[in-house]
Amino acid sequence: MLGKTRILTAFLTGSAAVAMAQSNPPVRPLEPGRPARLTAAATGATRYQWYRNGAAIPGAIGNVLQTGDPGAYTVIAYTGPDVCASDLSDPVILTGPPDDGPQKIDLAVAKTANAQQLPGGQNISYLLTVTNNGPAAATGIVVNDAMPASLAFDRLQPPGKGTASYGGNHTVTWKIPLLQARESATLTILAKAAKTGTIENTATVAAAQPDSIPANNRATHVLQVMPLFIPNAFTANADGRNDRFRIIGLERYPENELAIFNRWGTVVFQQKNYQQRWDAQGQEAGTYVYVLRIRDAAGEWQLLKGHVIVLR
């Protein structure tokens, strides 16, 4: 007959197991996410049966039991066709909360843009980034970005993962089936600033699993749209209508400097305190690059760059 089986305990910490010295009876506190590893020490045993609080654990017939549930654990060892059994082992007591719920995730959403300030009517590119900080995989992820009326939606670029669409309620909905721990995905939203002033735009993220840090499930970008409108084309044909490159609202920014470049990068016009008089005289029809520097109300210099088409 087998003698009494002993239980050796260890606690898993990453890939290593930390052995615990026995007390009488041994009591071990459980840590969330770090299950205990119980090993039955018996010579010549071919099968085991583990018990928790006196009740047999279904399927627990190996010499090793890994568990995250508190309770008093005992084991019996058997040899041969179960004709010889050991005495019931002394208990090992595990204390702490049960680890029977789903592992939590930590989804974080970030929202950035290609500008903090821009003139009215200009394009803005938003970048949404969703990251699963783990420890579990996240499924059924939904990102919602409600766009205010001061933004005119343009289009979506294909997301790195999942599918995205723009609905009639001015909301971008991005669905991601799965993000593994430490995995990220991105989505670019293109829009146009329809009004001047401050535009706040907020994105939120949620998933099927509980989130351990809900504070980073939303992100807001603040855009300042200046009362400045820069045309993207004008007709330099001397008909008295729209013959010059006129920047509406520039009088609000008396400290400014404008430079115009042709397609070869040569400066064809440059002026401090621009007087709204460039008519592309002597230049071919085509696309030109403008670079406008202005000092804003806060005394900071802003650099605005874009294209203007000269038509004849």
C-alpha positions in Angstrom: 0.0 0.0 0.0 1.2 3.5 -0.8 2.0 5.8 2.1 0.5 9.3 2.5 1.0 11.4 -0.5 2.7 14.8 -0.1 1.9 18.0 -2.0 4.6 20.3 -3.1 3.5 23.8 -4.1 4.8 26.4 -6.5 3.5 29.7 -7.9 3.9 30.6 -11.6 5.5 33.9 -12.3 5.9 34.3 -16.0 7.9 31.3 -17.3 9.5 30.4 -14.0 8.0 28.5 -11.1 8.9 29.6 -7.6 8.9 26.8 -5.0 7.3 27.5 -1.6 8.5 25.9 1.6 5.9 23.8 3.5 4.4 24.9 6.7 1.9 22.8 8.7 -0.6 23.0 7.1 0.8 25.1 4.3 -1.2 28.2 3.5 -0.5 30.1 0.4 -2.1 33.4 -0.8 -3.1 33.5 -4.5 -2.2 36.5 -6.7 -4.3 37.6 -9.6 -3.0 36.1 -12.9 -0.5 33.9 -11.1 -1.9 30.4 -10.5 -0.6 27.9 -8.0 1.1 24.7 -9.2 0.4 21.7 -6.9 2.5 18.6 -7.4 1.8 15.2 -5.7 4.9 13.4 -4.5 4.3 9.6 -4.4 6.6 6.8 -5.4 5.2 4.3 -7.9 1.9 5.9 -8.4 0.1 5.6 -11.8 -2.9 7.8 -11.3 -4.1 10.5 -8.9 -7.3 12.1 -7.8 -7.3 15.7 -6.6 -9.9 17.2 -4.2 -10.9 20.7 -3.4 -12.7 21.3 -0.2 -13.3 17.5 0.1 -15.0 17.2 -3.4 -13.2 15.4 -6.2 -12.1 17.6 -9.1 -13.4 16.1 -12.4 -10.5 15.2 -14.7 -7.8 16.1 -12.2 -6.0 12.8 -12.3 -2.4 13.8 -13.0 0.3 14.4 -10.5 0.3 18.1 -11.2 -2.7 20.5 -10.6 -2.6 24.1 -11.7 -5.3 26.3 -10.2 -6.2 29.9 -9.4 -9.2 29.0 -7.1 -8.9 29.3 -3.3 -9.7 26.3 -1.2 -8.3 23.3 0.7 -6.6 20.9 -1.7 -5.8 17.2 -1.1 -4.8 14.3 -3.3 -4.9 10.4 -3.3 -2.4 8.4 -5.3 -3.2 5.0 -6.9 -1.1 2.2 -8.4 -2.1 -0.5 -10.8 -5.8 -0.9 -11.6 -6.7 1.3 -8.6 -6.4 -1.6 -6.2 -3.9 0.2 -4.0 -4.5 3.7 -2.9 -2.5 6.0 -0.6 -3.9 7.8 2.4 -5.4 11.2 1.7 -2.7 13.8 1.8 -2.5 16.6 4.3 -4.2 19.7 2.8 -2.6 22.7 1.2 -4.7 25.8 1.7 -4.9 28.4 -1.0 -6.4 31.8 -0.1 -7.4 34.8 -2.2 -10.1 35.7 -4.8 -11.1 33.1 -7.3 -9.6 33.4 -10.8 -12.7 32.2 -12.6 -13.6 35.4 -14.5 -12.4 36.3 -18.0 -9.0 37.9 -18.2 -9.3 41.7 -18.6 -7.9 43.8 -21.4 -6.5 47.3 -21.6 -7.6 49.0 -24.8 -6.2 52.5 -25.4 -7.3 54.8 -28.2 -5.2 57.8 -29.4 -6.3 60.5 -31.8 -3.8 62.8 -33.6 -3.9 65.1 -36.7 -1.6 66.6 -39.2 -2.2 70.1 -37.8 -3.2 71.9 -34.6 -4.1 75.0 -36.4 -5.1 75.6 -40.1 -7.1 78.1 -42.2 -10.8 77.6 -42.8 -11.8 75.3 -45.7 -8.6 73.4 -45.5 -8.3 69.6 -45.3 -7.4 67.8 -42.0 -6.1 64.3 -41.6 -6.9 62.5 -38.4 -5.1 59.3 -37.3 -6.8 56.9 -34.9 -4.6 54.3 -33.2 -6.0 51.5 -31.0 -3.7 49.4 -28.9 -4.4 46.4 -26.7 -2.1 46.5 -23.8 -3.3 43.1 -22.7 -2.9 40.8 -20.9 -5.7 39.0 -22.7 -6.7 39.2 -26.4 -9.5 41.7 -27.2 -12.4 40.7 -29.5 -15.4 42.5 -30.9 -13.7 45.9 -30.8 -15.7 48.9 -31.9 -14.4 52.5 -32.3 -16.8 55.4 -32.7 -15.7 58.8 -33.8 -18.6 61.3 -33.8 -17.7 64.2 -36.1 -19.1 67.7 -35.2 -21.0 69.8 -37.7 -17.9 72.1 -38.0 -16.1 69.2 -39.8 -17.1 68.1 -43.3 -16.4 64.4 -43.8 -14.3 63.6 -46.9 -13.3 59.9 -46.9 -11.7 57.0 -45.0 -8.5 55.3 -45.9 -8.5 51.5 -45.6 -7.8 50.6 -42.0 -4.8 48.5 -40.9 -7.3 45.9 -39.5 -11.0 45.5 -39.6 -13.6 47.5 -41.5 -14.6 51.2 -41.2 -17.7 53.1 -42.4 -19.2 56.6 -42.2 -22.9 56.8 -41.2 -25.6 59.3 -41.7 -25.3 60.4 -38.0 -21.9 61.9 -38.8 -20.1 59.0 -37.0 -17.2 56.9 -38.2 -17.6 53.3 -37.0 -14.5 51.1 -37.0 -14.9 47.4 -36.2 -11.9 45.2 -35.4 -12.6 41.5 -34.8 -9.4 40.7 -32.8 -6.4 42.5 -31.3 -3.8 40.3 -29.6 -2.0 41.6 -26.5 0.5 44.4 -27.5 -1.1 44.7 -31.0 -2.1 48.0 -32.5 -4.2 49.1 -35.5 -4.7 52.4 -37.3 -7.3 54.3 -39.3 -7.0 57.6 -41.2 -10.0 59.9 -41.5 -9.9 62.8 -44.0 -12.2 65.8 -43.4 -12.4 69.5 -44.1 -12.7 72.4 -41.6 -16.1 73.9 -42.5 -16.1 76.6 -39.8 -13.6 78.8 -38.0 -13.0 78.5 -34.2 -12.3 75.6 -32.0 -13.2 72.1 -33.2 -13.1 69.2 -30.7 -13.4 65.7 -32.0 -13.6 62.6 -29.7 -13.1 58.9 -30.4 -14.1 56.1 -28.1 -13.3 52.4 -28.0 -14.9 49.3 -26.4 -14.7 45.5 -26.7 -16.4 42.4 -25.6 -14.1 41.9 -22.7 -14.0 44.1 -19.5 -11.4 46.8 -19.7 -9.0 47.2 -16.7 -8.3 50.9 -17.4 -11.4 52.6 -18.9 -9.8 56.1 -18.6 -7.8 55.5 -21.9 -10.9 54.4 -23.8 -11.5 57.9 -25.3 -9.3 60.5 -26.9 -10.0 64.1 -28.0 -8.2 66.2 -30.5 -8.6 70.0 -30.4 -8.2 71.9 -33.6 -8.0 75.7 -34.0 -9.4 76.9 -37.3 -8.2 80.4 -38.1 -10.5 83.0 -39.7 -8.4 82.7 -42.8 -9.3 81.3 -46.2 -6.6 80.5 -48.8 -8.0 79.8 -52.3 -6.7 76.8 -54.2 -7.1 78.4 -57.6 -7.5 81.8 -59.4 -8.0 83.0 -63.0 -5.1 85.2 -64.0 -6.7 86.3 -67.3 -7.1 90.1 -66.7 -10.9 90.0 -66.9 -11.3 91.9 -63.7 -12.6 88.9 -61.8 -10.6 86.7 -59.5 -7.4 87.8 -61.2 -5.2 87.8 -58.1 -4.2 85.4 -55.3 -6.3 86.9 -52.5 -6.2 85.4 -49.0 -9.4 86.3 -47.2 -8.9 87.4 -43.6 -5.1 88.1 -43.9 -5.7 91.6 -42.5 -6.1 89.9 -39.1 -2.5 88.9 -39.3 -0.5 91.9 -40.3 2.8 90.2 -39.6 3.1 87.8 -42.4 5.3 86.6 -45.3 4.3 84.9 -48.5 6.5 82.9 -50.9 5.4 81.3 -54.1 7.3 78.5 -55.8 7.0 77.0 -59.3 7.1 73.3 -60.0 10.9 73.3 -60.1 11.1 74.8 -56.6 12.1 78.3 -57.8 10.8 81.3 -55.9 8.6 83.3 -58.3 7.2 85.7 -55.8 8.0 86.7 -52.2 6.7 89.5 -50.0 6.5 90.5 -46.4 3.1 91.9 -45.3 1.5 90.5 -48.4 -0.7 93.1 -50.2 -2.9 90.6 -52.1 -1.6 91.6 -55.5 0.2 88.5 -56.9 -1.4 87.9 -60.3 1.2 85.4 -61.7 2.3 87.9 -64.3 5.0 86.3 -66.5 4.2 82.8 -65.2 2.7 79.9 -67.0 -0.6 78.4 -66.1 -0.2 75.5 -63.7 0.2 74.5 -60.1 2.3 76.5 -57.7 3.3 76.0 -54.0 2.6 78.7 -51.5 4.3 79.0 -48.1 2.7 81.5 -45.8 4.1 82.5 -42.4 1.9 84.4 -40.0 2.1 85.6 -36.4 -1.1 84.5 -34.6 -2.9 86.3 -31.7 -0.7 84.5 -29.2 2.5 85.8 -30.8 3.4 82.4 -32.3 4.5 82.0 -35.8 2.5 79.6 -37.9 3.6 78.0 -41.1 0.9 77.3 -43.7 1.7 75.5 -46.9 -0.4 74.3 -49.9 -1.0 74.4 -53.6 -2.7 77.0 -55.8 -3.6 76.5 -59.4 -3.1 79.4 -61.9 -5.7 79.3 -64.7 -5.6 81.4 -67.8 
